[in-house]
Amino acid sequence: MVTRTEAPAAGPDWEGRVRDARRRGEVRRTGRFLAKSVGVAVLLLFTLFPVYFMLISAFSDRATSGAGALLPTGLSLDNFVYVLTEARFGQYMLNSLTVACITVAGACVLSLLAAVAVARFRFRFRTAVLVMVLIVQMVPLEALVIPLFLQVRDLQLLNTMLGLGVVYVALSLPLAVWMMRGFVAAVPVEVEEAAYIDGASWGQMFWRVLFPLVAPGLVATAIFSFIVAWNEFVLALTFMTQSENYTVAVGLRQFFGQYANDWGHVMAASTLITIPVMVFFVLVQRFLVSGLVQGAVKG
């Protein structure tokens, strides 16, 4: 004898519980979405408000700039005109650009060659050299000002773009070498050996195989070195005693007075300082991805 058990028919109570469960699920999903939206909005507000305030103060007329107003009462280019003409900020930007180019070129070339040496060649004290490079990065900048000043003075490179660029290269190299070493070590040795088997010399292998694969590391090194050279203040103030050789970081100091600050001119100069960094990053950021797929086996 077989006993059949029938499932209970769906009644109004069961359908109501299903609707309530769906409604609670939708409410929870909506709540999570609103919480994420509010968090992103707060983060964007916290990040972008300084930029907004800088632009508003830079383009406001001199009567209201720096007065704490969040909305512009009048738009004017007087702050930029004063900064570029009477304050000679154009010359300061040219000086900083020259020093940054020297720093980027020197740091990229030297760090790449040093990274290849420590990642591919075997020699005594290789680990000790890497540790010493890392220790140099940990030394406070203030402790290096006097020794670097004495060396630059002895080389007769004070008040020169080349002298300041060489110092910035020395500051950028420790981190750049470690960064590039990671990129070089990540390239399999078999790729280089395959190039040798195909008849390539070391120079051909380096330029056609290894260099494209480590190009993203060079781009990252270039960005880091450019920012270091563009924003550094202490060494530029110490080594550049003539006003015509000031960089942008030192030139910005002239708008700060003993009793009051000219915020309109400060914000206009800060806006001009930001533009080259953004342009440089936009120009080189595409190589961060393109270099990852170049230099390998074609198929």
Disulfide bonds with the S-S distance in Angstrom:
none
